[in-house]
């Protein structure tokens, strides 16, 4: 396996850990156009499930990154 592939898998593991451990920080750091506008948030503030969705998505992406990174390293 080339060094470039190993570096890519290590980066995937690091990203996966960040997405699993700190999903709210990753969401706050992300691109603005991927988030809902403040008017959308005010309309749906009553729904606790909706506000938890980005965290679950980021954790799912984190698990996927971890899987890709770990299986590529071994």
N, C-alpha and C positions, 0 to 999 in steps of 0.2 A: 504494500500500500504506500502510496507516495506521501510525502510530508504535507503537501497541500490538502489532501483528503483528511489526514489526521487533524490538522488545524481546523478544518471545517467541522469535523465531528466534535472537537473540543468546544468550539464556539456554540454549536447546537446544544451541548450539555449545559454550558454557562447560561445561554438564553433560556433554556428549559427550566433551570433552577430559579432564575429571576422571575419567570412567568408564574411558576408554581408558588414561590414563597412571597413575592411582592406584586400580586396582580393589580392592586389599586395604584401603586406607584408607577407601574408600567403603563397603565391606562392614562394616568395624569400626564405622563411624559410623551405619550403618543401623538400622532398627527391630529390636528384640530378638525379636519374634515371628516374624520372617522367617528367623531363623537356627535351626539345629538345636540341640537341647539338648546339654549336655556328655555325657550318657550315650550319645546317638547317636554322638557323635564318638569316644568311647572304643571303641565296638564296631567302628567302621569305620576305625580309625587305620592299619590295614594297607594300605588301598587308597589309593594316591597319586592315582589318577584322580578319586576322589570329592572329595578335598580341593581339587582344581584346578577343579572344576565352577563354584563361585561366581565365581571370577576370570574364567573364560571367559564366563559369563553377563553379568557386568558389562561386559566388553569388547564383547560383542555389542550390549548396550544402548547403549554409548557410540558405537559405529559407527552405530547407528540414529539416535541423537540428532544426531550430526554430519551425517548425510545429510539429515535433516529440516531442521536449521538452515541448512546451506549452500544447499540447494536453495530454501529460502524467502527467503534473502537475495538471490539472483540471479534 
